Every structure is written in C-alpha cells, then in structure tokens.
Amino acid sequence: MVEPTALHRVKCQEPGCTYQMLAISDLR
C-alpha cells in the first residue's frame, strides 16, 4: 500500500506544495 504522503511528495516537487504536504501529514 503506497502512502498518499509519499505519492504527493513525488508528484509535487514545487515549493508551494511543501506546506500542503505538511498539512496532509498533520491530518494523519
């Protein structure tokens, strides 16, 4: 099972997506 966080990290390599990734990790 692939984690959504890891997938998002690979799919989004932009600086603006960094804070979005952190938000997803917080939801976990």
C-alpha distance matrix in Angstrom:
0.0 3.8 6.4 9.3 11.7 10.9 10.9 14.1 15.5 15.4 16.5 19.2 21.5 24.4 26.4 26.4 22.6 22.6 23.9 21.5 18.5 20.3 20.7 17.0 16.5 19.5 18.1 15.3
3.8 0.0 3.8 6.4 8.6 7.3 7.1 10.5 11.8 11.6 12.9 15.5 17.7 20.7 22.7 22.8 19.0 19.1 20.6 18.3 15.3 17.4 18.1 14.6 14.3 17.6 16.6 14.2
6.4 3.8 0.0 3.8 5.4 5.4 6.4 8.7 10.0 11.0 12.3 14.1 16.4 18.9 20.5 20.4 16.6 16.4 17.5 15.3 12.1 13.9 14.6 11.0 10.5 13.9 13.0 10.6
9.3 6.4 3.8 0.0 3.8 5.5 5.0 6.0 8.4 10.0 10.2 11.6 14.4 16.5 18.1 17.5 13.7 14.1 15.0 12.3 9.7 12.0 12.2 8.5 9.3 12.6 11.4 10.1
11.7 8.6 5.4 3.8 0.0 3.8 5.4 5.1 6.1 8.8 9.8 10.2 12.4 14.4 15.4 15.2 11.5 11.1 12.1 10.1 6.8 8.9 9.9 6.8 6.8 10.4 10.4 9.3
10.9 7.3 5.4 5.5 3.8 0.0 3.8 5.4 5.0 6.3 8.5 9.8 11.4 14.2 15.7 16.3 12.7 12.2 14.2 12.6 9.1 11.4 13.2 10.5 10.0 13.8 14.1 12.6
10.9 7.1 6.4 5.0 5.4 3.8 0.0 3.8 5.3 5.2 6.0 8.3 10.8 13.6 15.9 16.1 12.4 13.1 15.1 12.9 10.2 13.3 14.4 11.5 12.2 15.8 15.4 14.4
14.1 10.5 8.7 6.0 5.1 5.4 3.8 0.0 3.8 5.5 4.9 5.6 8.6 10.7 12.8 12.5 8.8 9.8 11.7 9.3 7.1 10.6 11.6 9.2 10.6 13.9 13.9 13.7
15.5 11.8 10.0 8.4 6.1 5.0 5.3 3.8 0.0 3.8 5.5 5.3 6.5 9.2 11.0 11.8 8.4 8.3 11.1 9.8 7.0 10.1 12.2 10.5 10.9 14.4 15.3 14.9
15.4 11.6 11.0 10.0 8.8 6.3 5.2 5.5 3.8 0.0 3.8 5.6 6.5 10.0 12.7 13.9 10.8 11.4 14.5 13.1 10.7 13.9 15.9 14.0 14.5 18.1 18.6 18.0
16.5 12.9 12.3 10.2 9.8 8.5 6.0 4.9 5.5 3.8 0.0 3.8 6.5 9.2 12.4 12.8 9.7 11.6 14.3 12.3 10.8 14.5 15.7 13.9 15.4 18.6 18.7 18.6
19.2 15.5 14.1 11.6 10.2 9.8 8.3 5.6 5.3 5.6 3.8 0.0 3.8 5.7 8.7 9.0 6.2 8.3 11.1 9.6 8.8 12.3 13.7 12.7 14.4 17.3 17.8 18.4
21.5 17.7 16.4 14.4 12.4 11.4 10.8 8.6 6.5 6.5 6.5 3.8 0.0 3.8 6.8 8.7 7.0 7.9 11.5 11.2 10.2 13.2 15.3 15.0 15.9 18.8 20.0 20.4
24.4 20.7 18.9 16.5 14.4 14.2 13.6 10.7 9.2 10.0 9.2 5.7 3.8 0.0 3.8 5.4 5.3 6.8 10.0 10.2 10.4 13.0 14.8 15.3 16.6 18.9 20.3 21.4
26.4 22.7 20.5 18.1 15.4 15.7 15.9 12.8 11.0 12.7 12.4 8.7 6.8 3.8 0.0 3.8 5.4 5.3 7.9 9.5 10.2 11.8 13.8 15.1 16.2 17.9 19.8 21.2
26.4 22.8 20.4 17.5 15.2 16.3 16.1 12.5 11.8 13.9 12.8 9.0 8.7 5.4 3.8 0.0 3.8 5.4 6.5 7.3 9.3 11.0 12.0 13.6 15.4 16.6 18.1 20.0
22.6 19.0 16.6 13.7 11.5 12.7 12.4 8.8 8.4 10.8 9.7 6.2 7.0 5.3 5.4 3.8 0.0 3.8 5.6 4.9 6.1 8.7 9.8 10.6 12.4 14.3 15.4 17.0
22.6 19.1 16.4 14.1 11.1 12.2 13.1 9.8 8.3 11.4 11.6 8.3 7.9 6.8 5.3 5.4 3.8 0.0 3.8 5.4 5.2 6.5 8.8 10.1 10.9 12.6 14.7 15.9
23.9 20.6 17.5 15.0 12.1 14.2 15.1 11.7 11.1 14.5 14.3 11.1 11.5 10.0 7.9 6.5 5.6 3.8 0.0 3.8 5.4 5.0 6.3 8.8 9.9 10.5 12.6 14.6
21.5 18.3 15.3 12.3 10.1 12.6 12.9 9.3 9.8 13.1 12.3 9.6 11.2 10.2 9.5 7.3 4.9 5.4 3.8 0.0 3.8 5.4 5.1 6.5 8.8 9.9 10.9 13.0
18.5 15.3 12.1 9.7 6.8 9.1 10.2 7.1 7.0 10.7 10.8 8.8 10.2 10.4 10.2 9.3 6.1 5.2 5.4 3.8 0.0 3.8 5.4 5.1 6.4 8.7 10.0 11.1
20.3 17.4 13.9 12.0 8.9 11.4 13.3 10.6 10.1 13.9 14.5 12.3 13.2 13.0 11.8 11.0 8.7 6.5 5.0 5.4 3.8 0.0 3.8 5.4 5.0 6.2 8.8 10.1
20.7 18.1 14.6 12.2 9.9 13.2 14.4 11.6 12.2 15.9 15.7 13.7 15.3 14.8 13.8 12.0 9.8 8.8 6.3 5.1 5.4 3.8 0.0 3.8 5.4 5.0 6.4 8.9
17.0 14.6 11.0 8.5 6.8 10.5 11.5 9.2 10.5 14.0 13.9 12.7 15.0 15.3 15.1 13.6 10.6 10.1 8.8 6.5 5.1 5.4 3.8 0.0 3.8 5.3 5.1 6.6
16.5 14.3 10.5 9.3 6.8 10.0 12.2 10.6 10.9 14.5 15.4 14.4 15.9 16.6 16.2 15.4 12.4 10.9 9.9 8.8 6.4 5.0 5.4 3.8 0.0 3.8 5.4 5.3
19.5 17.6 13.9 12.6 10.4 13.8 15.8 13.9 14.4 18.1 18.6 17.3 18.8 18.9 17.9 16.6 14.3 12.6 10.5 9.9 8.7 6.2 5.0 5.3 3.8 0.0 3.8 5.4
18.1 16.6 13.0 11.4 10.4 14.1 15.4 13.9 15.3 18.6 18.7 17.8 20.0 20.3 19.8 18.1 15.4 14.7 12.6 10.9 10.0 8.8 6.4 5.1 5.4 3.8 0.0 3.8
15.3 14.2 10.6 10.1 9.3 12.6 14.4 13.7 14.9 18.0 18.6 18.4 20.4 21.4 21.2 20.0 17.0 15.9 14.6 13.0 11.1 10.1 8.9 6.6 5.3 5.4 3.8 0.0
